[in-house]
Amino acid sequence: METKRLTMGQALLGFLKNQYVERDGVENRFFEGAWGIFGHGIIAGFGQALQQNPDFPYYMCRNEQAAVHIATAFAKSRMRLSTFACISSIGPGATNMITGAATATINRIPVLLLPGDIFARRNVAPVLQQIESEQGQDFSVNDCFKPVSRYWDRISRPDQLPCSVVEAMRVLTSPAHTGAVVLALPQDVQAEAWDFPVEMFEKRVWHIPRAVPEPVMLARAAEWIRSAKRPIIVAGGGVLYSIASDALARFAERTGIPVGETQAGKGSLPYNHPRNLGAVGVTGTPGANIAAREADLVICVGTRLSDFTTASKTAFQNPNVRFINLNVAEFDAFKHAGLPLIADARTGLEQLATAVDGYSVDAAYSAAIAQWKALWEEETDRIYNIQHGPPISQGEVVGAVARVAQPNDVVLNAAGSLPGDLHKLWRTSKPGGYHMEYGYSCMGYEIAGGLGVKMADPSREVYVMVGDASFLMMSSEIATSVQEGQKLNIVVLDNHGYSSIGGLSKAIGSGGFGTNYRCRTGSGSLDGENVPVDFAALCSGLGARTVRVTTRAELDNALAEMRTHTTTTAVVVEVDKEMRVPGYESWWDVQIAEVSEIETVRQARAEYEQAVRKERRHEIAAPR
């Protein structure tokens, strides 16, 4: 067997450079480079390998968590067919990546994390940043990655690498099991040499399969659809990842079945498609939620049915409701006691369309769908044009950005009150035009994620809409976008606190306690003046062209000018957090204190006890 003597770090990089994926006859390189920050636990091993391999680009970030968010957003935008590796040193660099790992895994997005680790040979322990234990010597902070990764390994000897990297790629390229993959790299082993087989560095193409439905289940699903009177489709992220938007459109057009979109699935159909009722669930539109409530059949396509999609199991109230779960992951296909149609979303929809050829919902249901859709467009226009303030309303800001954005552009967000508003209000024209990280709803994802989206497709303008709280958690990647020449359009909404959790605090009777950015006063409470944070100065200091606006006209002008710039630009606008976009026909289960000295909490608890009775236990019903 022909071999090549390399360090473990060099061999790992040589392997990553030659990994490709193929789907539908289209082939592309899987890893586009590495993001991270060098430290003593990585620089002399994998870092040295990066230095002598300039064809595998190294990108410098400002925070290791941000590096993983960049990779996650990039992979999500590339429909999981490309990603980055993310590197860190031992210690805080590694633990910074844990939140990013959880974000990727919950959202089923492939990222490869390569944290440095303690010395495998142990004689110099404890090394700098090593956590010691009296119970053993074979673990480190990197063991914290295990619960939030889909595959985890520690490469304690160079000869372990060939076996481990193949397993890592198996998981990364799996449509059903992908997520964060972690290879912990002891810093001494990274620099150790071994005679690696040269076959390890040959080009390898991983085929991404399109699983087909099992015939018996397909026939049963078709039977259920043909007998349904008021069916609805719930479109999740799997529709987008499998490039199934056209198949979904054809299926909806032929059958007349309406579509409600999850946060991950928004953009599965154009907003103006006649069968698209828009957002469904806690942050849904009235039409989609009414259709869901009355549905006798729910066809779930590529969704994991989170509590925001199911409105905490209150969304589907028809006593005879049944579920068909078209999903590539068996784990998700069996949820809600559904009929498991385990298949690729595009292939499954195409075969379902053939199996139910000739079926269509009745005229009355079609008329209701059209009416719900028309009423929602009117409501969206109303919210876009409230003419509130100043401070203006958040819904008006969404409308202003929507007016200037073009069909090919992308809007991005992750946390706070914006996900609910954007899910309902944003008019998405093309797949990928709506990028919401709402599996983990990770504050701080926005600007880093925007950079990943922009790198995935530089032809698209990216609008990062970020609240003041998320901005303060992680704004540092503005500097990275400037360094890399990747223009972002950043809209910072300043509402002086945590708007979303503040609204929830009021809903549970706590009056917004602990959610406003106010100075502490002599009373000992945070009830003084607003904390004087200058977001425009912060953006400018990090390298962005920045303007502060207060009125609707100033906002419109600033957004129009923003499109003409070639570098990262930020618009800072104060919004009235109390002028909220309402919820429609939905509820979310947040447990309220069963006993309290506060009267408003007791009142909220009484209302909660009534609402929680609507929760269904779909999972215990046998499929009919």
Summary of the structure (lengths in Angstrom):
residues: 624
radius of gyration: 25.3
end to end distance: 58.0
largest distance: 77.8
contacts: 2327
relative contact order: 0.10
helix: 40%
strand: 19%
